[in-house]
């Protein structure tokens, strides 16, 4: 038997639903929910295995598992005007552009 691909499993709090919600992109979107984060993760693990089995049974190719290591580096393309505005704001705050963008991303994702 082949080893099953390892999909990243995401459990996050949903303010809209007032509960934890689980997903495993790109295999499956939001697919389970509950009040206990660990229980939602356990449900999600079962659901992911079931989806893999369904794909294999139907002969459909599985989406690529994105279980890669993250290096902390990525390229972002933005309009020149945004690049300039961010650079100016970073300079005004006595920060490097990298530190400015890192803080903006952290704030956007709630870190």
Protein Blocks (a to p, Z undefined) as FASTA:
>chain_A
ZZdddddddddddfklopacddddfkbccfbdcfblklmmmmmmmmmmmmmmmmmmnopa
cdddfkbccehiacddddfklmmmmmmmmmmnopafklmmmmmmmmmnoZZ
